[in-house]
Amino acid sequence: MVVGLVLFSGCRDGAFSSANKANTVEGWRNFLQKNPADENRESAEESLSVLEFEQAQKVHTVVAYKRFIDEFPESSKTNAARALLEGLRFNAAQTKGTAQVLRQFLRDHADGAHAGEAEAMLQAAELKELTGLEDAESLRAIAAAHPDDARGTLAGIQLDDQAFAAAQTAANGFAYLRDYPAGTHRDEVRVKLLDAQLQGLLVSGLLPEAKALVAKSPLSSKLPGLKDRMAKAEKLEAAGNAKDEAVQRALPGFYLRSLEDVVKSLNAPDPLERWQAAEELGEHVTIRALDPLLETFRTARNPLVRQRAFESLGKVLKALPRTVAEYEVELRVNAARQNASDAQLFLTIGVLLDLSGRLDKAASEYQRAFDVAAPDPIILRRWAQIRKDRRQPYSAAVTARQLSVWAQQVASVPPVVEGGGAMTVARQMCAAAEMARFARDVIAEVATQKTEFPDDVIEFQRRADDAVRLSEARLRDAELRLLEADGLAKKCGDQSVAERLRAGEVQRLSSLKELPVKASKVAALVRELALQREPSPAIRDALKN
């Protein structure tokens, strides 16, 4: 056995000696393959790595050095290979010079010899690329990643410029002032908002308030054409205040109760008078009508008072110049958001966003305000209308069904008529009947269309018809009790205010047509003033043509 061991040891040593003498890649690989457990294995692997490193140097490519490092991570030549690999990659990154390539180099060689130089090159490349970069998300990422160097500064400047370029609406203007407290365009944005505020006062005939605003604001000198605008406003007011009856008959105010009188009627004992006042307030095209309507919508208990306030808000905002309407809406949205802590404030924000055309954002606010346990019929009615307008018939029918259920539940409550309750019950039944009819009409329209679940729609329609019959029957009963208590009480269908407003529109249009003959000297000014104050879309179109 001793002899065998001696012979085996001699053969093994001979194999290593032969490989060492030949000192070739093939020889060393052959030795390592046949003698995996040889005591000279580490020496053989080192010798092989030296030869392979020499080969990698001759090829001098990224692939060659990468392959060497992967195969010989513990070789004495590995650090040299890493340095050479880094040098090749740095040269390639330097040649391309793009931020993307340099970022990749720094990820692979964060602690390498060329890291400092690459970082400087990356900063220069990113600065160069930033000049053409428009993606806001990328700019925000760069600004956040490099808050203390030129890249972050330039990204911040470009974000500032982008936000200012978007600040053409009041909503974006307010957002700019909120998001860029040190923005370079703050005064420019403030001037735009001041301009919209001034315009709102002028078109509303609030000339003293407009003069006070101009005198108070240090930015008023930057308002475009200020002197001419104020002079024109004075001429318009003078024309509107003329004693000539032909002039007065051409203006909406001649046919309306004063704004102060209408606002007082919003607190009348009879809910019908309140909703008629809300309806008439929509004829006053002035920013002064907005807050009373908003407050009425937010706090009134009878749904029809709130519904008429909602409709009038939309009417006034559509009649005001667009920039004025946007400013007045956003001013109130911001104020409400600062205090938004209950459902009514969320609902106020939703209404303002809705009436300014931002339906998606309005929907989320409506959702926050909605209470499943005590559904708001105004929200349900609005949702049904929006979904119908968006050609979502089944969703509209589902919402209308909820509204009809609300109406049926209200009509099912036994009326309480003690004291002054007869009027309250009658007006509540009026609201239930109107909402039930609205729901029935929506579902009836959906029933004529192809929907996912036609059988459901048929059932919705049956339920809606029941709600209409019950609410109208309860309304008749309630109004009989009301008339027994007060023979002069108005019935739910009273149209006296609506008829007066319609008659005024017809007479006003006729007076405007006769104005060039009856008041030729001021006809042009009065027409311009009438266009500012006119609530009727038909008359506004006629004045523009």
C-alpha positions in Angstrom: 0.0 0.0 0.0 2.9 2.3 0.8 4.3 1.6 -2.6 1.0 2.4 -4.3 0.7 5.7 -2.4 4.2 6.7 -3.5 3.5 5.9 -7.1 0.2 7.8 -7.0 1.8 10.9 -5.4 4.5 10.8 -8.0 2.0 10.7 -10.9 0.1 13.6 -9.4 3.2 15.7 -8.8 4.3 14.8 -12.3 1.0 16.1 -13.8 1.3 19.4 -12.0 5.0 19.7 -13.0 4.1 19.0 -16.6 1.3 21.6 -16.6 3.6 24.1 -14.9 6.4 23.4 -17.4 4.0 23.8 -20.4 2.2 26.8 -18.8 -0.6 27.0 -21.3 -4.3 27.7 -20.9 -5.1 24.2 -22.3 -2.6 22.5 -20.0 -3.8 24.1 -16.9 -7.5 23.5 -17.7 -6.7 19.9 -18.4 -4.9 19.5 -15.1 -7.8 21.1 -13.1 -10.3 19.0 -14.9 -8.5 15.7 -14.1 -7.3 16.7 -10.6 -10.2 18.6 -9.0 -9.0 17.9 -5.4 -5.2 18.3 -6.0 -3.3 20.3 -3.3 -1.9 22.5 -6.0 -5.3 23.5 -7.3 -5.2 27.1 -6.1 -1.7 27.6 -7.6 -2.9 26.1 -10.9 -6.0 28.3 -10.9 -3.8 31.4 -10.3 -1.5 30.4 -13.1 -4.5 29.9 -15.4 -6.0 33.3 -14.4 -2.7 35.0 -15.3 -2.7 33.5 -18.7 -6.4 34.3 -19.3 -5.8 37.9 -18.1 -3.0 38.2 -20.7 -5.5 37.0 -23.3 -8.2 39.4 -22.1 -5.6 42.2 -22.4 -4.8 41.3 -26.0 -8.5 41.3 -26.9 -9.2 44.4 -24.6 -13.0 44.4 -24.8 -15.7 44.8 -22.2 -16.9 41.2 -22.8 -13.4 39.8 -22.3 -12.8 41.5 -19.0 -16.3 40.8 -17.8 -15.9 37.1 -18.6 -12.5 37.1 -16.8 -13.9 38.7 -13.7 -16.9 36.3 -13.6 -14.6 33.3 -13.9 -11.8 34.4 -11.6 -13.3 36.6 -8.9 -10.4 35.8 -6.5 -7.5 36.2 -8.9 -4.6 38.5 -8.2 -5.4 40.0 -11.6 -9.1 40.7 -10.9 -8.7 44.2 -9.6 -6.6 45.1 -12.6 -9.3 43.6 -14.9 -12.0 45.7 -13.1 -9.9 48.8 -13.6 -9.5 48.1 -17.3 -13.2 47.2 -17.6 -14.1 50.5 -15.9 -11.8 52.4 -18.2 -13.4 50.9 -21.3 -16.9 51.6 -20.0 -16.0 55.1 -19.0 -14.5 55.8 -22.5 -17.7 54.5 -24.1 -19.9 56.6 -21.8 -17.7 59.6 -22.4 -18.0 59.1 -26.1 -21.8 58.9 -26.1 -22.1 61.5 -23.4 -25.8 60.9 -22.7 -27.2 61.2 -19.2 -28.7 57.7 -19.6 -25.3 56.0 -20.4 -23.5 58.0 -17.7 -26.1 57.0 -15.1 -25.7 53.4 -16.0 -21.9 53.7 -15.7 -22.2 55.2 -12.2 -24.6 52.4 -11.2 -22.0 49.8 -12.2 -18.9 51.7 -10.9 -20.2 53.9 -8.1 -16.8 53.7 -6.3 -14.6 53.5 -9.3 -11.7 55.7 -10.2 -13.7 57.6 -12.8 -16.8 58.1 -10.6 -16.1 61.7 -9.8 -15.4 62.6 -13.4 -18.5 60.7 -14.6 -20.7 62.5 -12.0 -19.5 65.9 -13.3 -20.2 64.7 -16.9 -23.6 63.5 -15.8 -24.5 66.8 -14.3 -23.5 68.6 -17.5 -25.4 66.1 -19.6 -28.5 66.4 -17.5 -28.4 70.2 -17.6 -28.1 70.0 -21.4 -31.1 67.5 -21.6 -33.1 69.6 -19.2 -33.4 72.4 -21.6 -35.6 70.3 -23.8 -37.3 68.2 -21.2 -41.1 68.9 -20.8 -42.3 65.9 -18.8 -43.3 67.3 -15.4 -42.9 64.0 -13.5 -39.2 63.7 -14.7 -38.6 67.3 -13.8 -40.0 66.8 -10.4 -37.8 63.7 -9.9 -34.7 65.6 -10.9 -35.5 68.5 -8.7 -36.1 66.2 -5.7 -32.9 64.2 -6.4 -30.6 67.2 -6.8 -31.9 70.0 -4.6 -28.5 71.5 -4.0 -27.0 71.8 -7.5 -27.7 73.3 -10.9 -29.8 70.4 -12.1 -32.3 70.8 -9.3 -32.3 74.6 -9.8 -32.9 74.3 -13.5 -35.6 71.6 -13.1 -37.3 73.9 -10.6 -37.2 76.8 -13.0 -38.8 74.8 -15.8 -41.5 73.4 -13.5 -42.2 77.0 -12.4 -42.4 78.1 -16.1 -44.7 75.2 -17.0 -47.0 75.9 -14.1 -47.2 79.6 -15.1 -47.9 78.7 -18.7 -50.8 76.6 -17.5 -52.1 79.4 -15.2 -54.4 80.7 -17.8 -57.4 79.8 -15.8 -58.2 81.0 -12.3 -58.0 77.4 -10.9 -54.5 77.0 -12.2 -53.6 80.5 -11.1 -54.6 79.8 -7.5 -52.8 76.4 -7.8 -49.6 78.2 -8.9 -49.7 80.6 -6.0 -50.2 77.6 -3.6 -47.6 75.3 -5.1 -44.9 77.8 -5.9 -44.6 80.1 -2.8 -41.3 81.5 -4.2 -42.3 81.3 -7.9 -40.8 83.8 -10.2 -44.2 84.5 -11.9 -46.2 85.2 -8.7 -46.8 88.8 -9.5 -47.9 88.0 -13.0 -50.4 85.5 -11.8 -51.7 87.9 -9.1 -52.2 90.5 -11.9 -54.3 87.9 -13.9 -56.4 87.1 -10.9 -56.8 90.8 -10.0 -57.9 91.5 -13.6 -60.6 88.8 -13.3 -61.7 90.2 -9.9 -61.9 93.7 -11.4 -63.8 92.5 -14.4 -66.3 90.8 -12.2 -67.0 94.0 -10.3 -67.3 96.0 -13.5 -69.7 93.7 -15.3 -71.8 93.5 -12.1 -72.2 97.3 -12.1 -70.2 97.6 -8.8 -68.2 100.6 -9.9 -67.4 102.1 -6.4 -66.1 98.7 -5.3 -64.0 98.4 -8.5 -62.5 101.9 -7.8 -61.7 100.9 -4.3 -60.0 97.7 -5.5 -57.9 99.6 -7.9 -56.9 102.2 -5.3 -56.0 99.5 -2.8 -54.0 97.0 -4.9 -50.3 97.8 -5.5 -50.5 95.7 -8.6 -53.3 97.7 -10.3 -50.8 99.8 -12.3 -50.0 96.5 -14.2 -53.6 95.9 -15.2 -53.9 96.2 -19.0 -55.8 99.2 -20.3 -57.0 100.2 -16.8 -57.7 103.8 -17.5 -59.7 103.1 -20.6 -61.6 100.3 -18.9 -62.6 102.4 -15.9 -63.7 105.3 -18.2 -65.8 102.9 -20.3 -67.4 101.4 -17.2 -68.5 104.9 -16.1 -70.0 105.6 -19.5 -71.9 102.3 -19.4 -73.2 103.0 -15.9 -74.3 106.5 -16.9 -76.2 105.1 -19.9 -77.8 102.5 -17.8 -79.0 105.1 -15.2 -80.6 107.3 -17.8 -84.2 108.3 -17.0 -85.4 107.4 -20.5 -87.9 104.6 -20.2 -86.8 103.1 -23.6 -83.4 102.5 -22.0 -84.8 101.0 -18.8 -87.0 98.6 -20.7 -84.1 97.3 -22.6 -82.3 96.2 -19.4 -83.1 93.2 -17.2 -83.4 95.1 -14.0 -86.6 96.8 -15.2 -88.5 93.5 -15.0 -86.9 92.2 -11.7 -87.3 92.9 -8.1 -84.2 94.5 -6.6 -81.4 92.0 -5.6 -81.8 93.0 -2.0 -85.5 92.3 -2.1 -85.0 88.9 -3.7 -82.4 88.0 -1.2 -84.7 88.8 1.6 -87.4 86.6 0.1 -84.9 83.6 0.4 -85.9 83.6 4.1 -89.7 83.9 3.5 -91.9 81.6 5.7 -93.3 79.8 2.7 -90.8 77.5 0.9 -92.6 78.2 -2.4 -91.7 81.9 -2.1 -88.1 80.8 -1.3 -87.7 78.7 -4.3 -89.3 81.3 -6.5 -86.9 83.9 -5.1 -84.0 81.5 -5.9 -85.4 81.3 -9.4 -85.6 85.1 -9.8 -82.1 85.6 -8.3 -80.8 83.6 -11.3 -81.9 86.5 -13.5 -79.5 88.9 -11.7 -76.3 88.6 -13.6 -73.9 89.8 -10.9 -71.3 88.3 -8.7 -73.4 89.5 -5.7 -76.0 86.8 -6.5 -73.5 83.9 -6.1 -73.1 83.8 -2.3 -76.8 84.1 -1.4 -77.5 81.3 -3.9 -74.7 79.1 -2.5 -75.8 79.6 1.0 -79.4 78.8 0.1 -78.3 75.7 -1.7 -76.2 74.6 1.3 -78.7 75.3 4.1 -82.2 75.2 2.8 -84.3 72.2 4.0 -86.8 71.9 1.1 -85.3 70.2 -1.9 -87.0 72.4 -4.4 -85.4 75.5 -2.8 -82.0 73.9 -3.2 -82.8 72.7 -6.7 -83.8 76.2 -7.9 -80.7 77.7 -6.2 -78.5 75.1 -8.0 -80.2 76.0 -11.4 -79.8 79.7 -10.8 -76.2 79.4 -9.8 -75.5 77.7 -13.2 -77.5 80.4 -15.0 -75.6 83.3 -13.4 -72.2 81.6 -14.0 -72.9 80.9 -17.6 -74.0 84.5 -18.2 -70.9 86.0 -16.5 -67.7 86.3 -18.7 -65.8 83.1 -18.5 -62.8 84.5 -16.8 -65.0 86.1 -14.1 -67.0 82.9 -13.6 -63.8 80.8 -13.2 -62.3 83.3 -10.8 -65.4 83.5 -8.6 -65.8 79.7 -8.5 -62.2 79.1 -7.6 -62.2 81.8 -5.0 -65.1 80.0 -3.3 -63.7 76.5 -3.8 -60.5 77.5 -2.1 -62.4 79.1 0.8 -64.6 76.0 1.2 -61.6 73.7 1.1 -60.0 75.5 4.0 -63.0 74.8 6.1 -64.3 71.5 4.6 -65.2 69.3 7.5 -68.8 68.4 7.0 -71.0 67.0 4.2 -72.5 70.4 3.4 -69.1 72.0 2.6 -68.1 69.0 0.5 -71.4 69.4 -1.3 -70.7 73.1 -1.9 -67.3 72.3 -3.4 -68.9 69.6 -5.6 -71.5 72.0 -6.9 -69.0 74.7 -7.7 -66.8 72.2 -9.5 -69.8 70.7 -11.3 -71.0 74.1 -12.5 -67.5 75.0 -13.8 -67.4 71.8 -15.9 -65.0 69.7 -13.7 -67.4 66.8 -13.4 -64.8 64.1 -12.5 -63.6 66.2 -9.5 -67.1 67.1 -8.6 -68.1 63.5 -8.5 -65.6 62.7 -5.8 -66.8 65.6 -3.7 -70.5 64.6 -4.2 -69.5 61.1 -3.0 -67.9 62.5 0.1 -71.0 64.4 0.9 -73.4 61.6 0.2 -75.0 59.7 3.1 -76.5 56.4 2.1 -78.6 56.4 5.2 -80.1 59.8 4.4 -79.7 60.2 0.6 -79.7 63.7 -0.8 -82.3 64.0 -3.6 -80.3 66.8 -5.2 -77.2 64.7 -5.6 -79.2 61.8 -6.9 -81.0 64.0 -9.4 -77.7 65.5 -10.6 -76.0 62.0 -10.8 -78.9 60.7 -12.9 -78.6 63.7 -15.3 -74.9 63.4 -15.6 -75.0 59.7 -16.4 -77.8 60.2 -18.9 -75.8 63.0 -20.6 -72.7 60.7 -20.7 -74.7 58.0 -22.4 -74.6 55.6 -19.4 -78.3 54.7 -19.5 -78.4 51.8 -17.1 -76.4 53.7 -14.5 -78.7 56.7 -15.0 -81.7 54.4 -14.4 -80.2 52.9 -11.2 -79.7 56.4 -9.8 -83.2 57.5 -10.9 -84.6 54.5 -9.1 -82.9 55.6 -5.9 -84.5 59.0 -6.4 -87.9 57.5 -6.9 -87.4 55.5 -3.7 -86.6 58.7 -1.8 -89.8 60.3 -3.2 -91.9 57.4 -2.3 -90.5 57.3 1.3 -91.2 61.0 1.7 -94.7 60.6 0.4 -95.3 57.7 2.7 -94.6 59.6 5.9 -97.9 60.5 7.6 -98.3 64.3 7.3 -98.1 66.4 10.5 -100.4 69.5 10.1 -100.5 71.0 13.6 -99.8 74.8 13.8 -98.1 75.9 10.6 -97.3 72.4 9.5 -99.8 72.3 6.6 -97.6 74.5 4.4 -94.5 72.6 5.2 -96.1 69.3 4.4 -97.6 70.6 1.1 -94.2 72.0 0.0 -92.4 68.8 0.9 -95.0 66.8 -1.1 -94.4 69.2 -4.0 -90.7 68.3 -3.8 -91.4 64.6 -3.7 -93.8 64.8 -6.7 -91.3 66.8 -8.8 -88.4 64.4 -8.0 -90.6 61.4 -8.6 -91.6 62.7 -12.0 -88.0 63.5 -12.9 -86.9 60.0 -11.9 -89.8 58.5 -13.9 -88.9 60.4 -17.1 -85.3 59.4 -16.9 -86.2 55.7 -16.5 -88.8 55.9 -19.3 -86.1 57.3 -21.6 -83.7 54.5 -20.6 -86.4 51.9 -21.2 -86.4 52.8 -24.9 -82.7 52.0 -25.2 -80.7 48.8 -25.2 -79.2 48.2 -21.7 -77.4 45.4 -19.9 -80.4 44.4 -17.7 -83.6 45.3 -19.4 -85.7 43.4 -16.9 -84.3 45.6 -14.1 -85.3 48.7 -16.0 -88.9 47.5 -16.4 -89.0 47.0 -12.6 -87.5 50.4 -12.0 -90.1 51.9 -14.2 -92.9 50.2 -12.3 -91.5 51.5 -9.0 -91.1 55.0 -10.4 -94.8 55.1 -11.6 -95.9 54.0 -8.1 -93.8 56.8 -6.6 -95.4 59.4 -8.9 -98.9 58.2 -8.2 -98.4 58.2 -4.4 -96.6 61.6 -4.2 -99.1 63.3 -6.4 -102.0 61.9 -4.4 -100.3 63.0 -1.2 -99.6 66.4 -2.7 -103.3 66.9 -3.6 -104.3 65.9 0.0 -101.7 68.3 1.5 -102.8 71.2 -0.6 -106.4 70.7 0.3 -105.5 71.0 3.9 -103.4 74.0 3.2 -106.2 75.8 1.4 -108.6 75.0 4.2 -106.2 76.8 6.5 -105.4 79.6 4.1 -107.6 80.2 1.1 -105.0 82.5 -0.5 -102.1 80.1 -0.2 -100.3 79.3 -3.5 -100.4 75.8 -4.9 -97.3 73.9 -5.9 -97.7 74.6 -9.6 -97.8 78.3 -9.1 -96.0 79.9 -12.1 -96.6 83.6 -11.4 -92.8 84.4 -11.1 -91.8 82.2 -14.0 -94.5 83.8 -16.2 -93.4 87.3 -15.2 -89.8 86.4 -16.0 -90.8 85.0 -19.4 -92.9 88.1 -20.2 -90.0 90.3 -19.3 -87.7 88.5 -21.6 -90.1 89.0 -24.5 -90.6 92.7 -23.8 -86.9 93.2 -23.3 -86.0 91.7 -26.6 -88.6 93.9 -28.3 -87.3 97.0 -26.5 -83.7 96.2 -27.6 -84.8 96.1 -31.2 -86.5 99.5 -30.9 -83.7 101.1 -29.0 -81.8 102.5 -32.1 -85.0 104.5 -32.9 -86.1 105.5 -29.4 -82.8 106.2 -27.9 -80.3 106.5 -30.7 -77.6 108.5 -28.8 -77.0 105.9 -26.2 -78.3 102.8 -28.1 -74.8 101.3 -28.6 -73.8 101.7 -25.0 -77.1 100.4 -23.7 -76.8 97.3 -25.9 -73.3 96.7 -24.6 -74.5 97.1 -21.0 -77.5 94.8 -21.7 -75.2 92.1 -23.0 -73.2 92.3 -19.7 -76.3 92.0 -17.6 -78.6 89.8 -19.8 -79.5 86.4 -18.2 -81.3 85.0 -21.3 -79.1 83.0 -23.7 -81.5 83.8 -26.6 -81.2 87.5 -26.0 -77.4 87.3 -25.6 -77.1 85.5 -28.9 -79.4 88.1 -30.5 -77.2 91.0 -29.2 -74.0 89.4 -30.5 -75.4 89.0 -34.0 
